[in-house]
Amino acid sequence: MNYKKVLAGTSAVALAAGLGAGIAPANAKKGDTPLSDVIADNKKFDVLNDAVGAVLADNPDSAVSVLTDGSVKLTAFAPTDKAFKNLATTLSGKRVKSDSKALEVVAGLGLDTVETVLLYHVVPGEYITAKKALKANGVKLPTAADGLTVKVKVNKKKGMISLKDRADELKNPKVVIPDINKGNKQIAHAIDNVLLPIQP
């Protein structure tokens, strides 16, 4: 389905509500804050927020909805807006400067592909802090994208965590903000490039 058609029938308010606290279970317990709340409230993740919203508007039963259920344990690698601009620049061959243009270019891949890319950033059932990740050099993490894995690379001298995906189009994403939403069942690490499960 065309992304623009999905958004045309879905108001920005409805998308925001779909990703906000309203989705969290009414009986949410301490430690159950979903990543969707954090994404929606942080200006560094506007493109990610809108991409998740578009997928869920198209298919409310998408596995991406796990990000809205804080009772489910997972680790996510959250691409920043700059990361999506890097991807959009690579895909379009032209420098992309705005969040809206980045979303438009990425959405041009089709919502099924966007869904797969988003799921490739989710490690279900695992709670991986930066401290744990620093001890996981070479470990392949199973993702929510049809069993595809992403490899952890650690530079101990620099204390830097990066990830190796299945494509060679962008530099290996590095963790730029660790331990987002720590203390909850869902933890995230912001990354500076989008993980790609396939060559674009």
N, C-alpha and C positions, 0 to 999 in steps of 0.2 A: 504494500500500500504506500502511496505517495506521502511523504512526511508533511508537505505543505497542506495536503488535504486533511490529514489527521489534526494538525494544529488549527486549521480553519474551523473545524467543528468542535474545538476544545479551547475554552478561554484560558488565558494565562492564570486566572484565579483558580480555575478548576485544576490545572496542572499543579499549581503550588499546593493546593489542598491535598491533592493525591500524593504528594511527596512529604507533606508536613506531618505534624503530630497526630492529625486526625486518623491516620491509617494505623497507628500503633494500637495494640489491643487495649481495650478500656481498663483491663486489670493489669496493666503494665507494672512490673516491679522495678525496684531500684536495680540499676545495671542493665535494664532492657531498652535503653535509648537506641533507636535504630539509626543506622548510618544515613538514611534518607533525611532525617532531621538535621544532621550535621551538614550534609551536602547542601540542603536548601538554605541554611542559615549562613553559609560561608561564601563570600563573593569570589573566592579563588576557584570555585567549582560550578560556575553558572552553566557552562556548556554541558558538563556531566549531569547536572540537575535536569536540564532541559532534554538531554538525550534519554535519560531514564524515564522522564515524564512522557516523552513521545512514544517510547516502546510500550509503557503501561497503558497509555491512552488507546493505542492500537490493539493491545492484547493484555487485558487486566490479569490474565492467568499466567503471564510470562514468568519464567523462573527468576527474572530480574526483580520481581516483587519481594524476594527474600531480603532485599535491602531495606524494606519497610517494616520488617518484623524483627524487632529487637530481641525477641526471645530465642532467635536462632543464632548459634555461634558461628562466626565466620571472620575471615581476614580479607580485606579488600585493598587493592592498590588503586588509588584514586587519581586519575590524570587531572592535572590543573588545567585551567583555561589556556595557558601558554602551551601545554602539551597538545591540546586539541588544535591550536593554531599551527603548531609544527606539522601535525599530520595533515591538516587541510592544505598547507603550503605544499607539502610533498605530493598530495593527490592532485591538486589543481595546477601545479607548476608556477603559481603566482603567490607572492607573499600575502598571507592572510593576516590582517591586523585586528579585526573585530570578532567578538564572541559570536555574534549572529551569523557572520559569514562562515566562521569555522563550523558552526552547527549545520548550516545549509550544505556545505561541501561534504561533511561527514554523513549527513542524512541522505545525500545523493547516492550513497552506497546501497540504500534500501534498509528498511527497518529490521528485516531478518538478520542482515549482516551487522547492523548496529547492536542488535541484541546479543549476537555471538561475541562481538568485541567486548561488550560490557561484562558478559559472563566470564570471559577470559581473564578479567581482573579480580575475580572472586575465588577465594580458596574456602570451600565450604567445610564446616565442622572443625576448623582450626582457629586457635587464638594465638597469633604470632606477634609478639612484641618486637620492637627493634632489637632489644637485648638478645632475644632468641634468634632472630634473623642473623645477627652478627656471628653466631656460632653455626650457621647453616650453609657455609660455602659449598657450592656444588649440589645442593639438594634440589630435586625436582618436585615442585609443588603441583598436585593435581588441582585443576581449576573446574569451575562449574560449566565450562564450555566443552561438552561432549568428551570429558576425560582428557582434554589437552593439558599439557603441563607447561610450567614456566620455571626456568632455572634461576636459583639465587646465586649471585656472585658477590663476594665480599672482599673489599680492599681493607685489610686489617690495619695497615699503616695509617690510612686516612680515616678509618672508621666509617667507610662508605659502603652502602648496600645498593647493588644494582640488580637488574633482572634481565635475563636473556629470553627473548620470545622466538617465534617460529619464522619471523620475517627479518630481512636485513635492510629495510627501507629507512629506519630511523636509528639513531644511536640507542644503545641499551638504556632503558629508563633507569634513572637514579632516584632513590628515596630522598625527597627534599624536605618533607615535614613528617617525622615519625609519630607513631602512637596517637593518632587522632581518635577521639572517643574512648580512650583507655579507661578501664574500670567498668566498661559495659561488655556485653557478650560479643558485640560487633566492633572490631578495631580496624582502622585504616591507616595507610601510609600514603601520603601524597607523592606522586611521581612526575618527572618532568617530560616524559614522552609517553605516548599511548602504546600499550602492548598490542601486538598484532598477531592473531592466530594464523593468518595466511598472508601471502604476498598481496599487496593492494593492486 
